[in-house]
Amino acid sequence: MKLEMKRKWLDKYYKGETSHDEETELKNGILSEKDSSAEKDMFGYFDDAGKVPDDLEEQLFAHLEKRTKKRKTIRMRIYSTASAAAVIIILLGVYIDIKETRKAKMENDFFVMEQALYQVSESIQPEKQEDLLVLWVDNDVEIIIN
């Protein structure tokens, strides 16, 4: 590519007045030169950076699958821990309920026994006598007033 023509096309390129075909021809001309220049580095960078890797889709799906598995693993650990905690809470609640039920039954049984013993003791005791007033007591004689 001639130096003068190259300068003309580069000026037009930097002003943004080139067509797509002109840019392609300019890029190919500069990249085919043997000497190194800033333009050659720039077009070479854009040429390399503009290429999409062939396995891009596979890489993306592999990365997404890896993240999904990781999230599923974390989610399963959380669910397992929550399930274990729920089972422990339920078992603790059942244990406390059984313990309270036994305690209430024992208290009720004790109350029934207490009532039965009270009734038995009332039935075997003699009737209460009215208060008696003892006026005088001697060896053979007692004087009592009701």
C-alpha positions as CSV (number, residue, x, y, z in Angstrom):
1,M,0.0,0.0,0.0
2,K,1.4,3.4,-1.0
3,L,2.3,5.7,1.9
4,E,0.4,8.7,0.5
5,M,-2.7,6.6,-0.2
6,K,-2.4,5.0,3.2
7,R,-2.3,8.4,4.9
8,K,-5.4,9.6,2.9
9,W,-7.4,6.5,3.9
10,L,-6.2,6.7,7.5
11,D,-7.3,10.4,7.7
12,K,-10.7,9.4,6.3
13,Y,-10.9,6.5,8.7
14,Y,-10.1,8.7,11.8
15,K,-12.8,11.2,10.6
16,G,-15.3,8.3,10.4
17,E,-16.0,8.8,6.7
18,T,-14.9,5.4,5.4
19,S,-17.4,2.7,4.3
20,H,-17.2,-0.8,5.6
21,D,-15.5,-2.0,2.4
22,E,-12.9,0.8,2.6
23,E,-12.2,-0.1,6.3
24,T,-11.8,-3.8,5.4
25,E,-9.4,-2.9,2.6
26,L,-7.4,-0.5,4.8
27,K,-7.2,-3.1,7.6
28,N,-6.0,-5.8,5.2
29,G,-3.4,-3.5,3.7
30,I,-2.0,-2.4,7.0
31,L,-2.0,-5.9,8.4
32,S,-0.1,-7.2,5.4
33,E,2.8,-4.7,5.9
34,K,6.0,-6.0,7.3
35,D,7.0,-3.1,9.5
36,S,5.3,-2.5,12.8
37,S,3.2,0.6,13.4
38,A,0.5,1.8,15.8
39,E,-2.2,1.3,13.2
40,K,-1.0,-2.3,12.6
41,D,-1.2,-3.0,16.4
42,M,-4.6,-1.4,16.6
43,F,-6.1,-3.3,13.7
44,G,-4.5,-6.5,14.9
45,Y,-6.0,-6.0,18.4
46,F,-9.5,-5.3,17.0
47,D,-9.1,-8.3,14.6
48,D,-8.2,-10.6,17.5
49,A,-10.7,-9.1,19.9
50,G,-13.6,-9.2,17.4
51,K,-13.4,-13.0,17.0
52,V,-15.8,-15.2,18.9
53,P,-14.3,-18.4,20.2
54,D,-15.7,-21.5,18.6
55,D,-16.5,-23.2,21.9
56,L,-18.1,-20.1,23.5
57,E,-21.5,-21.7,23.8
58,E,-20.1,-24.8,25.4
59,Q,-18.1,-22.7,27.8
60,L,-21.2,-20.7,28.8
61,F,-23.4,-23.8,29.3
62,A,-20.7,-25.5,31.3
63,H,-20.3,-22.5,33.5
64,L,-24.1,-22.2,34.0
65,E,-24.4,-25.9,34.7
66,K,-21.6,-25.6,37.3
67,R,-23.3,-22.6,39.0
68,T,-26.7,-24.4,38.9
69,K,-25.2,-27.5,40.6
70,K,-23.5,-25.4,43.2
71,R,-26.8,-23.6,44.0
72,K,-28.7,-26.9,44.1
73,T,-26.1,-28.3,46.5
74,I,-26.4,-25.3,48.8
75,R,-30.2,-25.3,48.5
76,M,-30.3,-29.1,49.4
77,R,-28.0,-28.5,52.4
78,I,-30.3,-25.7,53.6
79,Y,-33.4,-27.9,53.1
80,S,-31.7,-30.9,54.9
81,T,-30.8,-28.7,57.8
82,A,-34.2,-27.2,58.0
83,S,-35.9,-30.6,57.8
84,A,-33.7,-32.0,60.6
85,A,-34.5,-28.9,62.8
86,A,-38.2,-29.4,62.1
87,V,-38.1,-33.0,63.1
88,I,-36.2,-32.2,66.3
89,I,-38.7,-29.5,67.2
90,I,-41.6,-31.9,66.6
91,L,-40.1,-34.7,68.7
92,L,-39.3,-32.2,71.5
93,G,-42.9,-31.0,71.4
94,V,-44.3,-34.6,71.5
95,Y,-41.9,-35.4,74.4
96,I,-42.9,-32.3,76.4
97,D,-46.6,-33.0,75.7
98,I,-46.3,-36.7,76.9
99,K,-44.4,-35.5,80.0
100,E,-47.1,-32.9,80.8
101,T,-49.8,-35.4,80.3
102,R,-48.2,-37.9,82.7
103,K,-47.7,-35.2,85.3
104,A,-51.4,-34.1,85.0
105,K,-52.5,-37.8,85.3
106,M,-50.3,-38.3,88.3
107,E,-51.7,-35.2,90.0
108,N,-55.3,-36.3,89.2
109,D,-54.6,-39.8,90.6
110,F,-53.1,-38.2,93.7
111,F,-56.1,-36.0,94.2
112,V,-58.5,-39.0,93.8
113,M,-56.5,-41.0,96.3
114,E,-56.5,-38.0,98.7
115,Q,-60.3,-37.7,98.4
116,A,-60.8,-41.4,99.0
117,L,-58.5,-41.4,102.1
118,Y,-60.4,-38.4,103.5
119,Q,-63.7,-40.1,103.0
120,V,-62.5,-43.3,104.6
121,S,-61.1,-41.4,107.6
122,E,-64.4,-39.5,108.0
123,S,-66.3,-42.7,108.0
124,I,-64.3,-44.4,110.7
125,Q,-64.2,-41.5,113.1
126,P,-67.0,-41.2,115.7
127,E,-69.4,-38.4,115.3
128,K,-68.5,-35.2,116.9
129,Q,-70.0,-34.5,120.2
130,E,-71.3,-31.2,121.1
131,D,-69.1,-29.3,123.5
132,L,-69.7,-30.4,127.0
133,L,-69.1,-28.4,130.0
134,V,-67.6,-30.4,132.8
135,L,-68.5,-28.8,136.1
136,W,-67.1,-31.2,138.7
137,V,-65.1,-34.5,138.6
138,D,-64.6,-36.8,141.5
139,N,-63.4,-40.4,141.7
140,D,-66.8,-41.8,141.2
141,V,-68.9,-38.8,140.1
142,E,-68.8,-36.5,137.1
143,I,-71.1,-33.5,136.6
144,I,-71.4,-32.6,132.9
145,I,-73.7,-30.0,131.4
146,N,-74.6,-29.9,127.7
